[in-house]
Structures are given as structure tokens and as C-alpha cells.
Amino acid sequence: MSSEPAEVVAYLRGRDAACPICDYNLRDIDEPVCPECGHRLELVISSPSLRTGPWTLAIIAPSLALGFDGVTLLITVIVAIVSGGASLTPGALFFILGLVTLTLISTIALAWLILDRRRFRRMQVRDQWRLAASLFVGVFVLHALGGLLIAAAGGL
């Protein structure tokens, strides 16, 4: 939703406001374009509770896990197919099962975040950061435990 050019100019008449791109003082401009950097300006309503940092961290954690686990699973399955099943040792099957499990967990977490984004945005910023950090640490811990279990089982 963009604002009318006259609304932007009227709002900035007699009022100090910095350009969001270059920090140029936009007081008394004649058109809704920053005279310094040339970027178009518009009026918007926002909230200090709408922060992209916690959301980005929350989305990155399961996304990274999903990408890593998915690619690793794909490579493992391709190697098993190419080798005619000779590489499917009990350790390799355990590894594949672990990757499938982690991939499903990451997919569910990512889908939950995306589908319930409104609930996440309504949380206090402090709670958003807590949830995002918990997801990030949780993904790390699950993968570390998976690696330790594979190592304890004698590798692949």
C-alpha cells in the first residue's frame, strides 16, 4: 500500500525526518523523492514489535537443517542406489533413518512457523527472540546428538 505523493510532502512540511536509505534530512521537500539519493518515499504505519531479526533467525534454523539434511539424504540414497545396495550397512541404514527423522522435524518446524506467522508476530519481541534462539540451539543440539550417535555406532 503506497501513499499519495501529496501526503508525503505535506507530512514532511516543517518536520525533520531522515531518509530511510541515506539519512538525508527530508524537511520541506517538494516531491516524495529523496533529493540526496533519489529513492522514492512513502508513508507507512509500522510497529516496533514487528522485527525481522527474530523471524529471520527462527526461519533460518530449520531451513538450514532442512537443506543440509535433504542434500545429505539425497547423496546417501544415490550412493546406495549406484552401489547396488552394497553400501547399505546397518550403520548406513541408521544414518538414513536419522536423516529422514531430522528432515521431517525440520519440515514440520518450518511449516509451523510459516503457517503460524501471525501468532509469532503477536508475541513480545523478547519472546520472539527466545523462541528463535531456542529453535536455533535445538537444531544444533539435535544434529550434534545425531553425529554423536553415528560416531558411537561406528560410523557408516
FIFI-890880 format. One record per atom (N, C-alpha, C): residue number from 1; residue in three letters; atom name; x, y, z. Coordinates in Angstrom, 3 decimals. Layout:
! residues N
<r NUM,"ALA","CA",<X,Y,Z>>
...
END
This chain:
! residues 156
<r 1,"MET","N",<0.855,-1.157,0.000>>
<r 1,"MET","CA",<0.000,0.000,0.000>>
<r 1,"MET","C",<0.912,1.234,0.000>>
<r 2,"SER","N",<0.796,2.035,-1.053>>
<r 2,"SER","CA",<1.633,3.233,-1.108>>
<r 2,"SER","C",<0.785,4.466,-0.836>>
<r 3,"SER","N",<1.452,5.497,-0.363>>
<r 3,"SER","CA",<0.756,6.735,-0.029>>
<r 3,"SER","C",<0.775,7.676,-1.227>>
<r 4,"GLU","N",<-0.112,8.643,-1.192>>
<r 4,"GLU","CA",<-0.158,9.651,-2.238>>
<r 4,"GLU","C",<1.042,10.584,-2.103>>
<r 5,"PRO","N",<1.622,11.041,-3.211>>
<r 5,"PRO","CA",<2.773,11.947,-3.143>>
<r 5,"PRO","C",<2.501,13.195,-2.314>>
<r 6,"ALA","N",<1.300,13.759,-2.434>>
<r 6,"ALA","CA",<0.974,14.983,-1.694>>
<r 6,"ALA","C",<0.974,14.725,-0.184>>
<r 7,"GLU","N",<0.569,13.525,0.246>>
<r 7,"GLU","CA",<0.568,13.195,1.673>>
<r 7,"GLU","C",<1.985,13.166,2.238>>
<r 8,"VAL","N",<2.915,12.627,1.475>>
<r 8,"VAL","CA",<4.311,12.560,1.916>>
<r 8,"VAL","C",<4.877,13.965,2.057>>
<r 9,"VAL","N",<4.655,14.791,1.034>>
<r 9,"VAL","CA",<5.165,16.170,1.049>>
<r 9,"VAL","C",<4.533,16.952,2.194>>
<r 10,"ALA","N",<3.224,16.793,2.392>>
<r 10,"ALA","CA",<2.544,17.512,3.474>>
<r 10,"ALA","C",<3.060,17.057,4.841>>
<r 11,"TYR","N",<3.291,15.781,5.001>>
<r 11,"TYR","CA",<3.786,15.276,6.282>>
<r 11,"TYR","C",<5.166,15.841,6.611>>
<r 12,"LEU","N",<6.009,15.986,5.615>>
<r 12,"LEU","CA",<7.390,16.441,5.838>>
<r 12,"LEU","C",<7.528,17.967,5.884>>
<r 13,"ARG","N",<6.437,18.687,5.599>>
<r 13,"ARG","CA",<6.497,20.149,5.649>>
<r 13,"ARG","C",<6.697,20.593,7.099>>
<r 14,"GLY","N",<7.824,21.236,7.353>>
<r 14,"GLY","CA",<8.131,21.744,8.689>>
<r 14,"GLY","C",<8.526,20.668,9.688>>
<r 15,"ARG","N",<8.816,19.450,9.210>>
<r 15,"ARG","CA",<9.132,18.344,10.111>>
<r 15,"ARG","C",<10.452,17.694,9.691>>
<r 16,"ASP","N",<11.333,17.475,10.668>>
<r 16,"ASP","CA",<12.594,16.784,10.393>>
<r 16,"ASP","C",<12.359,15.281,10.367>>
<r 17,"ALA","N",<12.796,14.646,9.301>>
<r 17,"ALA","CA",<12.738,13.189,9.183>>
<r 17,"ALA","C",<13.881,12.771,8.266>>
<r 18,"ALA","N",<14.555,11.706,8.650>>
<r 18,"ALA","CA",<15.687,11.223,7.862>>
<r 18,"ALA","C",<15.221,10.274,6.771>>
<r 19,"CYS","N",<15.887,10.337,5.633>>
<r 19,"CYS","CA",<15.635,9.379,4.556>>
<r 19,"CYS","C",<16.020,7.994,5.082>>
<r 20,"PRO","N",<15.167,6.989,4.879>>
<r 20,"PRO","CA",<15.477,5.652,5.392>>
<r 20,"PRO","C",<16.654,4.988,4.664>>
<r 21,"ILE","N",<17.051,5.534,3.534>>
<r 21,"ILE","CA",<18.162,4.970,2.769>>
<r 21,"ILE","C",<19.478,5.662,3.101>>
<r 22,"CYS","N",<19.496,6.994,3.043>>
<r 22,"CYS","CA",<20.779,7.715,3.169>>
<r 22,"CYS","C",<20.849,8.667,4.365>>
<r 23,"ASP","N",<19.802,8.780,5.155>>
<r 23,"ASP","CA",<19.736,9.646,6.344>>
<r 23,"ASP","C",<19.711,11.143,6.037>>
<r 24,"TYR","N",<19.483,11.518,4.812>>
<r 24,"TYR","CA",<19.366,12.932,4.448>>
<r 24,"TYR","C",<18.114,13.503,5.122>>
<r 25,"ASN","N",<18.190,14.743,5.630>>
<r 25,"ASN","CA",<17.038,15.381,6.264>>
<r 25,"ASN","C",<16.029,15.768,5.184>>
<r 26,"LEU","N",<14.821,15.235,5.281>>
<r 26,"LEU","CA",<13.791,15.424,4.256>>
<r 26,"LEU","C",<12.858,16.596,4.531>>
<r 27,"ARG","N",<13.171,17.444,5.479>>
<r 27,"ARG","CA",<12.321,18.586,5.837>>
<r 27,"ARG","C",<12.028,19.435,4.592>>
<r 28,"ASP","N",<10.740,19.726,4.389>>
<r 28,"ASP","CA",<10.264,20.654,3.356>>
<r 28,"ASP","C",<10.620,20.239,1.929>>
<r 29,"ILE","N",<10.648,18.934,1.632>>
<r 29,"ILE","CA",<10.901,18.529,0.245>>
<r 29,"ILE","C",<9.674,18.851,-0.598>>
<r 30,"ASP","N",<9.868,18.965,-1.909>>
<r 30,"ASP","CA",<8.785,19.344,-2.815>>
<r 30,"ASP","C",<8.135,18.155,-3.502>>
<r 31,"GLU","N",<8.809,17.027,-3.494>>
<r 31,"GLU","CA",<8.247,15.825,-4.101>>
<r 31,"GLU","C",<8.688,14.621,-3.263>>
<r 32,"PRO","N",<7.949,13.507,-3.344>>
<r 32,"PRO","CA",<8.254,12.366,-2.481>>
<r 32,"PRO","C",<9.443,11.529,-2.974>>
<r 33,"VAL","N",<10.539,12.226,-3.216>>
<r 33,"VAL","CA",<11.781,11.587,-3.650>>
<r 33,"VAL","C",<12.902,12.230,-2.853>>
<r 34,"CYS","N",<13.814,11.437,-2.328>>
<r 34,"CYS","CA",<14.933,11.995,-1.574>>
<r 34,"CYS","C",<15.831,12.776,-2.520>>
<r 35,"PRO","N",<16.089,14.047,-2.220>>
<r 35,"PRO","CA",<16.948,14.847,-3.082>>
<r 35,"PRO","C",<18.401,14.357,-3.083>>
<r 36,"GLU","N",<18.795,13.638,-2.054>>
<r 36,"GLU","CA",<20.181,13.169,-1.937>>
<r 36,"GLU","C",<20.428,11.881,-2.723>>
<r 37,"CYS","N",<19.612,10.855,-2.461>>
<r 37,"CYS","CA",<19.869,9.547,-3.076>>
<r 37,"CYS","C",<18.896,9.200,-4.200>>
<r 38,"GLY","N",<17.789,9.954,-4.330>>
<r 38,"GLY","CA",<16.852,9.732,-5.425>>
<r 38,"GLY","C",<15.837,8.623,-5.206>>
<r 39,"HIS","N",<15.791,8.022,-4.027>>
<r 39,"HIS","CA",<14.817,6.966,-3.778>>
<r 39,"HIS","C",<13.447,7.554,-3.458>>
<r 40,"ARG","N",<12.414,6.857,-3.948>>
<r 40,"ARG","CA",<11.028,7.266,-3.726>>
<r 40,"ARG","C",<10.668,7.057,-2.260>>
<r 41,"LEU","N",<9.838,7.933,-1.739>>
<r 41,"LEU","CA",<9.433,7.891,-0.333>>
<r 41,"LEU","C",<7.936,7.650,-0.229>>
<r 42,"GLU","N",<7.541,6.972,0.838>>
<r 42,"GLU","CA",<6.120,6.786,1.105>>
<r 42,"GLU","C",<5.890,6.734,2.600>>
<r 43,"LEU","N",<4.662,7.071,2.988>>
<r 43,"LEU","CA",<4.267,6.997,4.389>>
<r 43,"LEU","C",<3.740,5.593,4.670>>
<r 44,"VAL","N",<4.134,5.034,5.802>>
<r 44,"VAL","CA",<3.653,3.711,6.194>>
<r 44,"VAL","C",<3.369,3.713,7.697>>
<r 45,"ILE","N",<2.523,2.788,8.084>>
<r 45,"ILE","CA",<2.275,2.570,9.502>>
<r 45,"ILE","C",<3.010,1.292,9.869>>
<r 46,"SER","N",<3.779,1.342,10.924>>
<r 46,"SER","CA",<4.557,0.187,11.359>>
<r 46,"SER","C",<4.434,0.037,12.862>>
<r 47,"SER","N",<5.035,-0.982,13.383>>
<r 47,"SER","CA",<5.015,-1.225,14.824>>
<r 47,"SER","C",<6.414,-1.600,15.277>>
<r 48,"PRO","N",<6.834,-1.116,16.430>>
<r 48,"PRO","CA",<8.151,-1.516,16.937>>
<r 48,"PRO","C",<8.198,-3.007,17.279>>
<r 49,"SER","N",<7.034,-3.634,17.403>>
<r 49,"SER","CA",<7.001,-5.070,17.688>>
<r 49,"SER","C",<7.269,-5.916,16.442>>
<r 50,"LEU","N",<7.176,-5.302,15.271>>
<r 50,"LEU","CA",<7.401,-6.029,14.030>>
<r 50,"LEU","C",<8.893,-5.985,13.722>>
<r 51,"ARG","N",<9.597,-6.987,14.176>>
<r 51,"ARG","CA",<11.045,-7.068,13.999>>
<r 51,"ARG","C",<11.355,-8.232,13.079>>
<r 52,"THR","N",<12.256,-8.018,12.145>>
<r 52,"THR","CA",<12.615,-9.090,11.229>>
<r 52,"THR","C",<13.722,-9.983,11.770>>
<r 53,"GLY","N",<14.487,-9.502,12.745>>
<r 53,"GLY","CA",<15.593,-10.292,13.288>>
<r 53,"GLY","C",<15.157,-11.628,13.872>>
<r 54,"PRO","N",<14.222,-11.630,14.832>>
<r 54,"PRO","CA",<13.809,-12.908,15.411>>
<r 54,"PRO","C",<13.160,-13.839,14.376>>
<r 55,"TRP","N",<12.372,-13.267,13.490>>
<r 55,"TRP","CA",<11.704,-14.077,12.470>>
<r 55,"TRP","C",<12.735,-14.711,11.545>>
<r 56,"THR","N",<13.721,-13.922,11.146>>
<r 56,"THR","CA",<14.764,-14.437,10.259>>
<r 56,"THR","C",<15.536,-15.568,10.926>>
<r 57,"LEU","N",<15.930,-15.376,12.173>>
<r 57,"LEU","CA",<16.652,-16.430,12.893>>
<r 57,"LEU","C",<15.782,-17.674,13.035>>
<r 58,"ALA","N",<14.507,-17.475,13.357>>
<r 58,"ALA","CA",<13.603,-18.609,13.532>>
<r 58,"ALA","C",<13.433,-19.392,12.230>>
<r 59,"ILE","N",<13.382,-18.709,11.105>>
<r 59,"ILE","CA",<13.215,-19.371,9.811>>
<r 59,"ILE","C",<14.517,-20.006,9.339>>
<r 60,"ILE","N",<15.643,-19.347,9.600>>
<r 60,"ILE","CA",<16.932,-19.853,9.134>>
<r 60,"ILE","C",<17.276,-21.197,9.775>>
<r 61,"ALA","N",<17.014,-21.349,11.060>>
<r 61,"ALA","CA",<17.406,-22.574,11.763>>
<r 61,"ALA","C",<16.839,-23.838,11.101>>
<r 62,"PRO","N",<15.518,-23.978,10.965>>
<r 62,"PRO","CA",<15.021,-25.201,10.328>>
<r 62,"PRO","C",<15.305,-25.246,8.819>>
<r 63,"SER","N",<15.440,-24.079,8.190>>
<r 63,"SER","CA",<15.749,-24.061,6.753>>
<r 63,"SER","C",<17.137,-24.618,6.479>>
<r 64,"LEU","N",<18.117,-24.182,7.274>>
<r 64,"LEU","CA",<19.471,-24.719,7.123>>
<r 64,"LEU","C",<19.482,-26.228,7.372>>
<r 65,"ALA","N",<18.802,-26.644,8.428>>
<r 65,"ALA","CA",<18.751,-28.073,8.743>>
<r 65,"ALA","C",<18.077,-28.849,7.623>>
<r 66,"LEU","N",<16.984,-28.326,7.118>>
<r 66,"LEU","CA",<16.259,-28.997,6.049>>
<r 66,"LEU","C",<17.127,-29.117,4.799>>
<r 67,"GLY","N",<17.827,-28.043,4.448>>
<r 67,"GLY","CA",<18.709,-28.084,3.284>>
<r 67,"GLY","C",<19.845,-29.069,3.477>>
<r 68,"PHE","N",<20.510,-29.003,4.616>>
<r 68,"PHE","CA",<21.635,-29.900,4.891>>
<r 68,"PHE","C",<21.175,-31.352,4.924>>
<r 69,"ASP","N",<20.120,-31.616,5.690>>
<r 69,"ASP","CA",<19.644,-32.994,5.834>>
<r 69,"ASP","C",<19.111,-33.530,4.509>>
<r 70,"GLY","N",<18.395,-32.695,3.776>>
<r 70,"GLY","CA",<17.849,-33.134,2.487>>
<r 70,"GLY","C",<18.929,-33.481,1.490>>
<r 71,"VAL","N",<19.944,-32.631,1.374>>
<r 71,"VAL","CA",<21.035,-32.892,0.427>>
<r 71,"VAL","C",<21.832,-34.113,0.869>>
<r 72,"THR","N",<22.127,-34.220,2.158>>
<r 72,"THR","CA",<22.884,-35.370,2.668>>
<r 72,"THR","C",<22.104,-36.662,2.456>>
<r 73,"LEU","N",<20.796,-36.610,2.701>>
<r 73,"LEU","CA",<19.950,-37.781,2.474>>
<r 73,"LEU","C",<19.950,-38.173,1.002>>
<r 74,"LEU","N",<19.819,-37.188,0.135>>
<r 74,"LEU","CA",<19.809,-37.452,-1.305>>
<r 74,"LEU","C",<21.124,-38.091,-1.755>>
<r 75,"ILE","N",<22.244,-37.552,-1.309>>
<r 75,"ILE","CA",<23.551,-38.109,-1.675>>
<r 75,"ILE","C",<23.685,-39.544,-1.159>>
<r 76,"THR","N",<23.267,-39.771,0.074>>
<r 76,"THR","CA",<23.360,-41.109,0.662>>
<r 76,"THR","C",<22.520,-42.114,-0.111>>
<r 77,"VAL","N",<21.314,-41.730,-0.482>>
<r 77,"VAL","CA",<20.434,-42.630,-1.234>>
<r 77,"VAL","C",<21.003,-42.880,-2.629>>
<r 78,"ILE","N",<21.549,-41.857,-3.270>>
<r 78,"ILE","CA",<22.144,-42.040,-4.603>>
<r 78,"ILE","C",<23.328,-43.005,-4.533>>
<r 79,"VAL","N",<24.178,-42.846,-3.517>>
<r 79,"VAL","CA",<25.314,-43.754,-3.347>>
<r 79,"VAL","C",<24.817,-45.187,-3.136>>
<r 80,"ALA","N",<23.761,-45.344,-2.343>>
<r 80,"ALA","CA",<23.214,-46.679,-2.104>>
<r 80,"ALA","C",<22.672,-47.289,-3.388>>
<r 81,"ILE","N",<22.018,-46.487,-4.206>>
<r 81,"ILE","CA",<21.460,-46.989,-5.466>>
<r 81,"ILE","C",<22.574,-47.346,-6.442>>
<r 82,"VAL","N",<23.554,-46.453,-6.576>>
<r 82,"VAL","CA",<24.663,-46.682,-7.512>>
<r 82,"VAL","C",<25.476,-47.910,-7.120>>
<r 83,"SER","N",<25.642,-48.118,-5.812>>
<r 83,"SER","CA",<26.433,-49.258,-5.348>>
<r 83,"SER","C",<25.634,-50.554,-5.355>>
<r 84,"GLY","N",<24.414,-50.504,-5.790>>
<r 84,"GLY","CA",<23.588,-51.706,-5.831>>
<r 84,"GLY","C",<23.188,-52.203,-4.463>>
<r 85,"GLY","N",<23.197,-51.332,-3.478>>
<r 85,"GLY","CA",<22.806,-51.701,-2.128>>
<r 85,"GLY","C",<23.949,-52.205,-1.282>>
<r 86,"ALA","N",<25.150,-52.289,-1.890>>
<r 86,"ALA","CA",<26.304,-52.802,-1.140>>
<r 86,"ALA","C",<26.693,-51.872,0.009>>
<r 87,"SER","N",<26.368,-50.581,-0.135>>
<r 87,"SER","CA",<26.745,-49.622,0.911>>
<r 87,"SER","C",<25.710,-49.526,2.025>>
<r 88,"LEU","N",<24.648,-50.327,1.919>>
<r 88,"LEU","CA",<23.585,-50.255,2.927>>
<r 88,"LEU","C",<23.912,-51.147,4.129>>
<r 89,"THR","N",<24.900,-50.746,4.865>>
<r 89,"THR","CA",<25.261,-51.421,6.109>>
<r 89,"THR","C",<24.251,-51.015,7.172>>
<r 90,"PRO","N",<24.217,-51.710,8.311>>
<r 90,"PRO","CA",<23.321,-51.278,9.393>>
<r 90,"PRO","C",<23.592,-49.825,9.812>>
<r 91,"GLY","N",<24.873,-49.414,9.808>>
<r 91,"GLY","CA",<25.199,-48.031,10.153>>
<r 91,"GLY","C",<24.627,-47.052,9.144>>
<r 92,"ALA","N",<24.681,-47.424,7.846>>
<r 92,"ALA","CA",<24.141,-46.547,6.806>>
<r 92,"ALA","C",<22.622,-46.452,6.904>>
<r 93,"LEU","N",<21.971,-47.564,7.221>>
<r 93,"LEU","CA",<20.512,-47.533,7.390>>
<r 93,"LEU","C",<20.121,-46.680,8.591>>
<r 94,"PHE","N",<20.881,-46.779,9.666>>
<r 94,"PHE","CA",<20.656,-45.950,10.852>>
<r 94,"PHE","C",<20.835,-44.473,10.498>>
<r 95,"PHE","N",<21.856,-44.184,9.699>>
<r 95,"PHE","CA",<22.133,-42.819,9.248>>
<r 95,"PHE","C",<20.975,-42.277,8.404>>
<r 96,"ILE","N",<20.495,-43.101,7.467>>
<r 96,"ILE","CA",<19.381,-42.686,6.608>>
<r 96,"ILE","C",<18.124,-42.450,7.445>>
<r 97,"LEU","N",<17.855,-43.346,8.382>>
<r 97,"LEU","CA",<16.693,-43.167,9.259>>
<r 97,"LEU","C",<16.813,-41.880,10.072>>
<r 98,"GLY","N",<18.007,-41.603,10.582>>
<r 98,"GLY","CA",<18.234,-40.359,11.321>>
<r 98,"GLY","C",<18.020,-39.131,10.455>>
<r 99,"LEU","N",<18.521,-39.188,9.216>>
<r 99,"LEU","CA",<18.335,-38.044,8.313>>
<r 99,"LEU","C",<16.867,-37.839,7.952>>
<r 100,"VAL","N",<16.157,-38.931,7.728>>
<r 100,"VAL","CA",<14.721,-38.819,7.434>>
<r 100,"VAL","C",<13.999,-38.185,8.618>>
<r 101,"THR","N",<14.349,-38.626,9.825>>
<r 101,"THR","CA",<13.724,-38.069,11.034>>
<r 101,"THR","C",<14.024,-36.579,11.172>>
<r 102,"LEU","N",<15.301,-36.203,11.029>>
<r 102,"LEU","CA",<15.668,-34.787,11.141>>
<r 102,"LEU","C",<15.023,-33.953,10.039>>
<r 103,"THR","N",<14.925,-34.510,8.838>>
<r 103,"THR","CA",<14.283,-33.794,7.734>>
<r 103,"THR","C",<12.806,-33.552,8.038>>
<r 104,"LEU","N",<12.136,-34.560,8.576>>
<r 104,"LEU","CA",<10.723,-34.394,8.937>>
<r 104,"LEU","C",<10.547,-33.372,10.053>>
<r 105,"ILE","N",<11.407,-33.423,11.068>>
<r 105,"ILE","CA",<11.318,-32.454,12.165>>
<r 105,"ILE","C",<11.520,-31.034,11.639>>
<r 106,"SER","N",<12.520,-30.846,10.774>>
<r 106,"SER","CA",<12.796,-29.520,10.206>>
<r 106,"SER","C",<11.629,-29.042,9.352>>
<r 107,"THR","N",<11.058,-29.948,8.567>>
<r 107,"THR","CA",<9.923,-29.590,7.711>>
<r 107,"THR","C",<8.729,-29.165,8.552>>
<r 108,"ILE","N",<8.450,-29.908,9.603>>
<r 108,"ILE","CA",<7.318,-29.574,10.479>>
<r 108,"ILE","C",<7.555,-28.231,11.171>>
<r 109,"ALA","N",<8.772,-28.011,11.676>>
<r 109,"ALA","CA",<9.077,-26.741,12.348>>
<r 109,"ALA","C",<8.942,-25.565,11.387>>
<r 110,"LEU","N",<9.457,-25.720,10.179>>
<r 110,"LEU","CA",<9.380,-24.646,9.189>>
<r 110,"LEU","C",<7.929,-24.379,8.785>>
<r 111,"ALA","N",<7.176,-25.435,8.543>>
<r 111,"ALA","CA",<5.764,-25.264,8.172>>
<r 111,"ALA","C",<4.988,-24.601,9.306>>
<r 112,"TRP","N",<5.254,-25.012,10.540>>
<r 112,"TRP","CA",<4.574,-24.410,11.690>>
<r 112,"TRP","C",<4.868,-22.915,11.769>>
<r 113,"LEU","N",<6.134,-22.552,11.604>>
<r 113,"LEU","CA",<6.497,-21.127,11.664>>
<r 113,"LEU","C",<5.795,-20.325,10.571>>
<r 114,"ILE","N",<5.808,-20.849,9.375>>
<r 114,"ILE","CA",<5.215,-20.112,8.251>>
<r 114,"ILE","C",<3.691,-20.027,8.398>>
<r 115,"LEU","N",<3.067,-21.131,8.742>>
<r 115,"LEU","CA",<1.604,-21.134,8.850>>
<r 115,"LEU","C",<1.096,-20.366,10.068>>
<r 116,"ASP","N",<1.922,-20.273,11.109>>
<r 116,"ASP","CA",<1.509,-19.595,12.339>>
<r 116,"ASP","C",<2.286,-18.288,12.535>>
<r 117,"ARG","N",<2.639,-17.664,11.414>>
<r 117,"ARG","CA",<3.440,-16.436,11.460>>
<r 117,"ARG","C",<2.740,-15.323,12.235>>
<r 118,"ARG","N",<1.455,-15.223,12.099>>
<r 118,"ARG","CA",<0.709,-14.168,12.797>>
<r 118,"ARG","C",<0.855,-14.301,14.313>>
<r 119,"ARG","N",<0.784,-15.518,14.794>>
<r 119,"ARG","CA",<0.959,-15.744,16.236>>
<r 119,"ARG","C",<2.366,-15.341,16.674>>
<r 120,"PHE","N",<3.379,-15.676,15.850>>
<r 120,"PHE","CA",<4.759,-15.304,16.153>>
<r 120,"PHE","C",<4.892,-13.783,16.230>>
<r 121,"ARG","N",<4.298,-13.074,15.275>>
<r 121,"ARG","CA",<4.392,-11.606,15.252>>
<r 121,"ARG","C",<3.696,-10.964,16.434>>
<r 122,"ARG","N",<2.686,-11.611,16.970>>
<r 122,"ARG","CA",<1.961,-11.045,18.109>>
<r 122,"ARG","C",<2.690,-11.229,19.432>>
<r 123,"MET","N",<3.693,-12.085,19.443>>
<r 123,"MET","CA",<4.467,-12.311,20.668>>
<r 123,"MET","C",<5.270,-11.055,21.001>>
<r 124,"GLN","N",<5.618,-10.891,22.271>>
<r 124,"GLN","CA",<6.527,-9.818,22.659>>
<r 124,"GLN","C",<7.873,-10.077,21.976>>
<r 125,"VAL","N",<8.581,-9.011,21.648>>
<r 125,"VAL","CA",<9.851,-9.148,20.938>>
<r 125,"VAL","C",<10.815,-10.044,21.728>>
<r 126,"ARG","N",<10.852,-9.887,23.032>>
<r 126,"ARG","CA",<11.719,-10.715,23.877>>
<r 126,"ARG","C",<11.377,-12.196,23.690>>
<r 127,"ASP","N",<10.090,-12.516,23.652>>
<r 127,"ASP","CA",<9.664,-13.906,23.480>>
<r 127,"ASP","C",<9.946,-14.407,22.065>>
<r 128,"GLN","N",<9.868,-13.513,21.079>>
<r 128,"GLN","CA",<10.240,-13.899,19.714>>
<r 128,"GLN","C",<11.702,-14.323,19.662>>
<r 129,"TRP","N",<12.573,-13.509,20.305>>
<r 129,"TRP","CA",<13.994,-13.843,20.331>>
<r 129,"TRP","C",<14.237,-15.160,21.070>>
<r 130,"ARG","N",<13.513,-15.376,22.148>>
<r 130,"ARG","CA",<13.686,-16.621,22.916>>
<r 130,"ARG","C",<13.306,-17.832,22.075>>
<r 131,"LEU","N",<12.184,-17.745,21.392>>
<r 131,"LEU","CA",<11.748,-18.856,20.549>>
<r 131,"LEU","C",<12.736,-19.086,19.405>>
<r 132,"ALA","N",<13.158,-18.011,18.763>>
<r 132,"ALA","CA",<14.097,-18.139,17.652>>
<r 132,"ALA","C",<15.421,-18.751,18.104>>
<r 133,"ALA","N",<15.937,-18.270,19.231>>
<r 133,"ALA","CA",<17.194,-18.813,19.757>>
<r 133,"ALA","C",<17.021,-20.267,20.170>>
<r 134,"SER","N",<15.877,-20.598,20.754>>
<r 134,"SER","CA",<15.619,-21.986,21.144>>
<r 134,"SER","C",<15.591,-22.899,19.927>>
<r 135,"LEU","N",<14.958,-22.444,18.855>>
<r 135,"LEU","CA",<14.941,-23.235,17.626>>
<r 135,"LEU","C",<16.354,-23.433,17.083>>
<r 136,"PHE","N",<17.129,-22.359,17.080>>
<r 136,"PHE","CA",<18.485,-22.429,16.548>>
<r 136,"PHE","C",<19.334,-23.394,17.374>>
<r 137,"VAL","N",<19.275,-23.252,18.692>>
<r 137,"VAL","CA",<20.045,-24.142,19.577>>
<r 137,"VAL","C",<19.510,-25.568,19.472>>
<r 138,"GLY","N",<18.191,-25.715,19.401>>
<r 138,"GLY","CA",<17.596,-27.044,19.278>>
<r 138,"GLY","C",<18.046,-27.768,18.021>>
<r 139,"VAL","N",<18.094,-27.055,16.905>>
<r 139,"VAL","CA",<18.571,-27.653,15.651>>
<r 139,"VAL","C",<20.020,-28.096,15.809>>
<r 140,"PHE","N",<20.836,-27.242,16.420>>
<r 140,"PHE","CA",<22.244,-27.590,16.628>>
<r 140,"PHE","C",<22.377,-28.828,17.513>>
<r 141,"VAL","N",<21.654,-28.845,18.623>>
<r 141,"VAL","CA",<21.750,-29.962,19.564>>
<r 141,"VAL","C",<21.287,-31.268,18.915>>
<r 142,"LEU","N",<20.166,-31.227,18.178>>
<r 142,"LEU","CA",<19.691,-32.443,17.503>>
<r 142,"LEU","C",<20.730,-32.971,16.523>>
<r 143,"HIS","N",<21.361,-32.082,15.771>>
<r 143,"HIS","CA",<22.366,-32.527,14.807>>
<r 143,"HIS","C",<23.641,-33.008,15.504>>
<r 144,"ALA","N",<24.007,-32.356,16.593>>
<r 144,"ALA","CA",<25.182,-32.810,17.358>>
<r 144,"ALA","C",<24.920,-34.197,17.944>>
<r 145,"LEU","N",<23.726,-34.400,18.501>>
<r 145,"LEU","CA",<23.381,-35.720,19.043>>
<r 145,"LEU","C",<23.361,-36.781,17.946>>
<r 146,"GLY","N",<22.821,-36.405,16.789>>
<r 146,"GLY","CA",<22.822,-37.342,15.663>>
<r 146,"GLY","C",<24.234,-37.723,15.263>>
<r 147,"GLY","N",<25.124,-36.754,15.212>>
<r 147,"GLY","CA",<26.521,-37.041,14.885>>
<r 147,"GLY","C",<27.182,-37.923,15.925>>
<r 148,"LEU","N",<26.898,-37.666,17.198>>
<r 148,"LEU","CA",<27.463,-38.486,18.274>>
<r 148,"LEU","C",<26.928,-39.917,18.216>>
<r 149,"LEU","N",<25.644,-40.067,17.911>>
<r 149,"LEU","CA",<25.071,-41.415,17.793>>
<r 149,"LEU","C",<25.691,-42.190,16.634>>
<r 150,"ILE","N",<25.928,-41.508,15.523>>
<r 150,"ILE","CA",<26.553,-42.156,14.378>>
<r 150,"ILE","C",<27.984,-42.553,14.718>>
<r 151,"ALA","N",<28.688,-41.654,15.391>>
<r 151,"ALA","CA",<30.057,-41.971,15.792>>
<r 151,"ALA","C",<30.080,-43.131,16.781>>
<r 152,"ALA","N",<29.142,-43.152,17.720>>
<r 152,"ALA","CA",<29.094,-44.232,18.703>>
<r 152,"ALA","C",<28.733,-45.569,18.059>>
<r 153,"ALA","N",<27.968,-45.514,16.982>>
<r 153,"ALA","CA",<27.569,-46.744,16.293>>
<r 153,"ALA","C",<28.656,-47.253,15.351>>
<r 154,"GLY","N",<29.776,-46.534,15.319>>
<r 154,"GLY","CA",<30.882,-46.998,14.471>>
<r 154,"GLY","C",<30.892,-46.369,13.104>>
<r 155,"GLY","N",<30.196,-45.280,12.955>>
<r 155,"GLY","CA",<30.196,-44.575,11.661>>
<r 155,"GLY","C",<29.289,-45.261,10.660>>
<r 156,"LEU","N",<29.491,-44.948,9.402>>
<r 156,"LEU","CA",<28.669,-45.523,8.341>>
<r 156,"LEU","C",<29.258,-46.834,7.923>>
END
